[in-house]
Amino acid sequence: MTVAHTGSGMSRNTQSRIFEPFFTTKESTGTGLSLWIAYDLIRKHEGTLRVRSRRGERKHGTVFSIFLPYRDLQAIETTPSA
């Protein structure tokens, strides 16, 4: 799944910290927990969360991509337990 927006983009420093708990750029309105929780949940399901961001006058914005492994639930449910 990919989510993109055409905001102002993020600096490299900000990008390097966005998955840290309590890191926020929103000062008085942000808790800094949303991306940290999302990142942790995706990792627990053996997935990855990637971010790309660009700052500039003409081209700017941020893209988040979530990759989760495919699981055949029907095969898992019909496999006998050991």
C-alpha positions, 0 to 999 in steps of 0.5 A, spaced: 500 500 500 502 506 498 500 513 501 502 520 498 501 527 499 504 533 496 506 537 502 512 541 503 517 534 504 521 532 509 529 534 511 533 528 511 534 529 518 527 529 519 526 522 515 532 519 519 527 520 526 520 519 524 520 512 527 522 514 533 517 514 539 515 521 541 519 525 535 514 530 532 515 536 528 508 539 530 510 542 536 504 543 540 499 538 537 503 532 535 505 526 540 510 523 536 507 516 537 503 515 530 509 513 525 512 509 531 506 505 532 505 503 525 512 502 524 512 497 530 505 493 528 508 492 521 515 490 523 511 485 528 507 482 521 514 481 518 513 487 513 516 493 512 515 501 511 519 505 507 519 513 506 521 517 500 520 525 501 523 530 496 523 538 498 523 543 492 520 549 489 517 545 483 517 537 486 515 536 493 512 531 498 512 525 501 510 517 500 510 512 505 509 504 502 507 499 506 509 491 504 506 485 508 508 478 506 502 474 503 500 469 507 495 463 505 490 463 511 487 457 508 493 453 507 495 455 514 488 453 517 488 446 514 495 444 516 495 439 521 498 441 528 504 438 531 
